[in-house]
Amino acid sequence: MTLAGPVRADGAAPSGAGQANGGAGAGGAVHLVVAGGVSGAGAVSASGGGPGSAGSAGGGGRVRVDVGGADALTGGVTASGGGAGAGAGTVVRD
């Protein structure tokens, strides 16, 4: 399988009227299962959203990539927090 574009389950920053003080969304979950090998420059992420003007950032989610063959994916695989004080998520590559 060739992953040419991004696969994302990222949280979002607060938006809209009255939302600037709210907290951002946390990252979701991505579980990519490939029976053969995987290659390409596509990124996989489940990162938290950035904070609003007075809110807090969202924590990272979870990414798991299970590959039955060669793992030659060169794009980033991330589950980072959205900013200061937001915890990172979990990335597992098997």
Secondary structure, DSSP 8 states (H G I E B T S, - for coil): -B--S-EE-------STT-TTS------EEEEEESS-EEES--EE-------SSS------EEEEEESS-EEE-S-EE---SSTT----EEEE-
